[in-house]
Structure formats: structure tokens, C-alpha cells
Amino acid sequence: EAFEQASRTSTARAAELAASRARLAANRNACRLQLCAREPVEAKRKELALELKKMLVEDMARARDLGLEELERNALSNMGLATLLAGDALGAVECLDTALRFAGSEDYDGRDGDLSNLGVAHAALGDMTGAKKWFAEAEACAAKGVNVSSRAAHLGRLGMAQRSCAEHADACASLLKALDLLGAQAHAEAAPMLSLAREVYENGDFEQAANLFEEALLFVRDAPRTPATLQATSSAPGSAAPAAASATEGAE
């Protein structure tokens, strides 16, 4: 009996060690994916993403073998982003759809990012109607939490998609709401553009106003910041922070 107990204890410890190693490997690859997303040279970014896809396949296999469902879902989400960064929007849709189906109706850290990246993938495929749907769902999902920077990002992408569909009044509303969520500093940084955008908007030229609000949002997004003003994007452990720059360009 003592031998059997010792054997069970040893087996349990081995399983815990294997799970710990699997999570560590997944976290390393999630960090690599974040660095890949920030690579400014497209050819290099695609090369890094293709290499990462091989590692993520291993992450999924390990998680599946160990019965770690959350880790497997995170690996699927990361595979979707890596596939998008590699330039395969259709493949990204398949991965991200699978990750969302895997979770069912359950909310999880990073779900809004998966929804938003689905929007980016649909935009890359020329499906702006689908892109708007996913960006709106991403914003609604993020609104349940407290990360206003994620909400602002999703609303910004929604506004850009609406502008691309010539829904200029709606685009103005979404883009301005995104800027409002970013706070007083964002308005101060983009004050000249916002002043002109509001004037044009009040004169009824929604198309030009939407262009100006989008320029203001992109300016604020790309403006240098001190560390004290940065707000990290939330992500699940082992899941890369999703961040697509706009409705029409690839994930960054």
C-alpha cells in the first residue's frame, strides 16, 4: 500500500512538472509572438511568424496530451495571430474561429483580442462587413472589464472599418469615443487635429471629419509616451497580447 501511495505521488509530481514545463514553453512563445508583432519590417515579421507557428504546433500538442484545455485554447489564439502576421488571413480566421468555439460562451482573458484579430483578418480578406461585426463584438467584450485601452483600440478599428464602408457619421462617433476613452492626454496631444475635425463635423462634412478623427487617433496611438502614461494590454498567461493596428493593416 505504501508503495502504491508513493507511486501515485510520484506520478502526480511528474504530471505537475510536465504541466509547468508546458506553461513555461507557451509563455516563452507568447513573448516571442509579441516581439514578432512589433517587428517593423514586413518580410522579417513574416519569417519570424512562420517559425513561431512551428513552435505553437508543439505547444498545442503538449497541452492536448496533458489535458490542459486553457493552454490549448491560448495556443490556438496565438496560432491565429501568428498566422495573421505571416500574411495568411484565411488561415487566421480558421484558427481564431476554432479558439472561440473551443471556449464556447465562456469569457476568458484575451477573448476580445481574438474577436478583434478576427476583424483584422476579415478586413484583410476584403470583408469589411464582417470586420465591423467582429470589432463591435470585441469592444462589447472588452467593455465588461476595466481595460479602457483595449476598448479604445477596438473602437478605433471599428471606426476605421465604418469609414472604409462610407458610414462616415458612425465612423466619427466610434473614433471620437475611442479618443475619449484614451483620456485628456490624448486630446491634448491631438488638439489641433481634433479642433479642425470638430469644426468640419459641425459643418456637416462627415466624410472629411471621419478622416481627421482617424488621423488624430493614429497620431495619438503612435505618439511617444513616458512610461507613466503607458497602459499595458491585458492578455492571458501564455497568450500573446493581440493588437492589430487598424482595420486594414495587419496585426502588430
C-alpha positions as CSV (number, residue, x, y, z in Angstrom):
1,E,0.0,0.0,0.0
2,A,2.8,2.4,0.9
3,F,4.5,1.5,-2.4
4,E,1.3,2.3,-4.3
5,Q,0.9,5.6,-2.5
6,A,4.5,6.6,-3.3
7,S,3.9,5.6,-6.9
8,R,0.8,7.8,-7.1
9,T,2.6,10.7,-5.5
10,S,5.5,10.3,-8.0
11,T,3.1,10.2,-10.9
12,A,1.3,13.3,-9.7
13,R,4.5,15.2,-9.3
14,A,5.7,14.1,-12.8
15,A,2.4,15.4,-14.2
16,E,2.7,18.7,-12.4
17,L,6.3,19.1,-13.7
18,A,5.2,18.4,-17.2
19,A,2.4,20.9,-17.0
20,S,4.7,23.5,-15.5
21,R,7.2,23.0,-18.4
22,A,4.4,23.2,-20.9
23,R,3.2,26.5,-19.5
24,L,6.7,27.9,-19.4
25,A,7.2,27.0,-23.1
26,A,3.9,28.5,-24.0
27,N,4.8,31.8,-22.1
28,R,8.1,32.0,-23.9
29,N,6.4,31.6,-27.3
30,A,3.8,34.2,-26.3
31,C,6.6,36.6,-25.6
32,R,8.3,35.8,-28.9
33,L,4.9,36.4,-30.6
34,Q,4.6,39.9,-29.1
35,L,8.1,40.7,-30.3
36,C,7.2,39.4,-33.7
37,A,4.1,41.6,-33.9
38,R,6.3,44.7,-33.2
39,E,8.8,43.8,-35.9
40,P,8.6,46.8,-38.4
41,V,10.0,45.0,-41.4
42,E,7.2,43.0,-43.1
43,A,9.4,40.3,-44.6
44,K,11.2,39.8,-41.3
45,R,7.9,39.7,-39.4
46,K,6.5,37.1,-41.7
47,E,9.7,35.0,-41.4
48,L,9.5,35.2,-37.6
49,A,5.8,34.3,-37.6
50,L,6.3,31.2,-39.7
51,E,9.0,30.0,-37.3
52,L,6.7,30.7,-34.4
53,K,3.9,28.7,-36.0
54,K,6.0,25.5,-35.7
55,M,6.6,26.2,-32.0
56,L,2.9,26.8,-31.4
57,V,2.0,23.5,-33.0
58,E,4.2,21.9,-30.4
59,D,2.5,24.0,-27.7
60,M,-0.9,22.8,-28.8
61,A,0.2,19.1,-28.9
62,R,1.7,19.3,-25.4
63,A,-1.3,21.0,-24.0
64,R,-3.6,18.4,-25.6
65,D,-1.6,15.5,-24.4
66,L,-1.6,16.8,-20.8
67,G,-5.3,17.7,-20.9
68,L,-4.6,21.4,-20.3
69,E,-7.6,22.9,-22.2
70,E,-6.9,26.5,-21.3
71,L,-3.4,26.3,-22.5
72,E,-4.5,24.6,-25.7
73,R,-7.0,27.4,-26.4
74,N,-4.3,30.0,-25.7
75,A,-2.0,28.3,-28.2
76,L,-4.8,28.3,-30.8
77,S,-5.3,32.0,-30.2
78,N,-1.6,32.6,-30.6
79,M,-1.6,30.5,-33.7
80,G,-4.3,32.7,-35.2
81,L,-2.3,35.8,-34.5
82,A,0.9,34.2,-35.8
83,T,-0.9,33.1,-39.0
84,L,-2.2,36.6,-39.5
85,L,1.3,38.1,-39.0
86,A,2.5,35.5,-41.6
87,G,0.1,37.0,-44.1
88,D,-2.4,34.2,-44.2
89,A,-5.7,35.9,-43.3
90,L,-7.9,32.9,-44.2
91,G,-5.8,30.6,-42.1
92,A,-6.0,33.1,-39.2
93,V,-9.8,33.1,-39.4
94,E,-9.9,29.3,-39.1
95,C,-7.6,29.3,-36.1
96,L,-9.4,32.1,-34.3
97,D,-12.8,30.6,-35.0
98,T,-11.6,27.4,-33.6
99,A,-10.3,29.1,-30.4
100,L,-13.6,30.8,-29.9
101,R,-15.6,27.6,-30.5
102,F,-13.2,25.8,-28.1
103,A,-14.3,28.3,-25.3
104,G,-18.0,28.3,-26.2
105,S,-19.8,31.1,-24.5
106,E,-17.2,31.3,-21.7
107,D,-15.4,34.6,-21.2
108,Y,-11.6,34.4,-20.9
109,D,-8.7,36.8,-20.8
110,G,-7.9,37.8,-24.4
111,R,-11.3,36.8,-25.9
112,D,-11.8,40.4,-27.0
113,G,-8.4,40.3,-28.7
114,D,-9.4,37.1,-30.6
115,L,-12.6,38.8,-31.8
116,S,-10.6,41.9,-32.8
117,N,-8.0,39.9,-34.7
118,L,-10.8,38.1,-36.5
119,G,-11.9,41.6,-37.6
120,V,-8.5,42.4,-38.9
121,A,-8.4,39.1,-40.8
122,H,-11.8,39.7,-42.4
123,A,-10.7,43.2,-43.3
124,A,-7.6,41.7,-45.0
125,L,-9.8,39.5,-46.9
126,G,-11.9,42.5,-48.1
127,D,-14.9,41.6,-45.9
128,M,-15.4,44.9,-44.2
129,T,-19.0,44.0,-43.1
130,G,-17.6,41.0,-41.2
131,A,-14.7,43.2,-39.9
132,K,-17.2,45.6,-38.4
133,K,-19.1,42.8,-36.8
134,W,-16.1,41.4,-35.0
135,F,-14.7,44.8,-34.0
136,A,-18.1,45.7,-32.4
137,E,-18.2,42.3,-30.6
138,A,-14.6,42.9,-29.4
139,E,-15.5,46.2,-27.9
140,A,-18.6,44.9,-26.2
141,C,-16.5,42.1,-24.7
142,A,-13.8,44.4,-23.5
143,A,-16.4,46.7,-22.0
144,K,-17.1,44.0,-19.4
145,G,-13.7,44.6,-18.0
146,V,-11.7,47.6,-16.9
147,N,-9.0,47.9,-19.7
148,V,-10.0,51.1,-21.4
149,S,-7.0,51.0,-23.8
150,S,-8.4,47.7,-25.3
151,R,-11.8,49.2,-25.7
152,A,-10.3,52.3,-27.4
153,A,-8.3,50.0,-29.8
154,H,-11.4,48.0,-30.8
155,L,-13.5,51.2,-31.2
156,G,-10.8,52.7,-33.3
157,R,-10.7,49.7,-35.6
158,L,-14.5,49.7,-35.8
159,G,-14.4,53.4,-36.8
160,M,-11.8,52.8,-39.5
161,A,-13.9,49.9,-40.9
162,Q,-17.0,52.1,-40.9
163,R,-15.1,54.9,-42.7
164,S,-14.0,52.3,-45.3
165,C,-17.7,51.4,-45.8
166,A,-18.5,55.1,-46.2
167,E,-20.5,55.1,-42.9
168,H,-18.9,58.4,-42.1
169,A,-21.2,59.6,-39.3
170,D,-20.9,56.3,-37.5
171,A,-17.2,56.3,-38.0
172,C,-17.0,59.8,-36.4
173,A,-18.9,58.5,-33.4
174,S,-16.7,55.4,-32.9
175,L,-13.4,57.3,-33.4
176,L,-14.3,60.1,-31.1
177,K,-15.4,57.6,-28.4
178,A,-12.1,55.8,-28.8
179,L,-10.3,59.1,-28.3
180,D,-12.5,60.0,-25.3
181,L,-11.6,56.6,-23.7
182,L,-7.9,57.4,-24.1
183,G,-8.4,60.5,-21.9
184,A,-7.3,64.1,-21.6
185,Q,-3.7,63.5,-22.6
186,A,-4.9,62.0,-26.0
187,H,-7.0,65.1,-26.6
188,A,-4.1,67.4,-25.7
189,E,-1.7,65.6,-28.0
190,A,-4.0,65.7,-31.0
191,A,-5.6,69.1,-30.1
192,P,-5.1,70.9,-33.4
193,M,-6.4,67.9,-35.5
194,L,-9.3,67.4,-33.2
195,S,-10.3,71.1,-33.3
196,L,-10.3,71.0,-37.0
197,A,-12.2,67.7,-37.1
198,R,-14.9,69.0,-34.8
199,E,-15.3,72.1,-36.9
200,V,-15.7,70.1,-40.1
201,Y,-18.1,67.7,-38.3
202,E,-20.3,70.6,-37.1
203,N,-20.4,71.9,-40.7
204,G,-21.9,68.5,-41.7
205,D,-18.9,67.2,-43.7
206,F,-18.8,63.8,-42.0
207,E,-16.5,62.2,-44.6
208,Q,-13.7,64.7,-44.0
209,A,-14.4,64.7,-40.3
210,A,-14.0,60.9,-40.2
211,N,-10.7,61.2,-42.0
212,L,-9.5,63.8,-39.5
213,F,-10.7,61.8,-36.4
214,E,-8.9,58.8,-37.8
215,E,-5.7,60.8,-38.3
216,A,-5.9,62.1,-34.8
217,L,-6.4,58.6,-33.3
218,L,-3.4,57.2,-35.3
219,F,-1.3,60.2,-34.2
220,V,-2.2,59.6,-30.5
221,R,-1.5,55.8,-30.9
222,D,1.9,56.4,-32.4
223,A,3.0,59.3,-30.3
224,P,5.9,58.7,-27.9
225,R,4.9,58.3,-24.3
226,T,6.6,58.3,-20.9
227,P,6.4,55.0,-19.1
228,A,3.9,56.5,-16.6
229,T,1.3,57.1,-19.3
230,L,1.5,53.6,-20.9
231,Q,-1.2,51.1,-20.1
232,A,-0.4,47.5,-20.8
233,T,-2.8,45.4,-22.9
234,S,-4.2,42.6,-20.9
235,S,-3.5,39.1,-22.1
236,A,-3.9,35.6,-20.7
237,P,-0.8,33.8,-19.4
238,G,0.6,32.0,-22.4
239,S,-1.4,34.2,-24.8
240,A,0.1,37.0,-26.8
241,A,-1.4,40.4,-26.4
242,P,-3.5,41.0,-29.5
243,A,-3.0,44.3,-31.2
244,A,-4.0,44.9,-34.8
245,A,-3.1,48.4,-35.8
246,S,-6.2,49.2,-37.9
247,A,-9.0,47.7,-39.9
248,T,-6.9,47.5,-43.0
249,E,-3.4,46.7,-41.9
250,G,-2.0,43.5,-40.4
251,A,-1.7,42.8,-36.7
252,E,1.2,44.5,-35.0
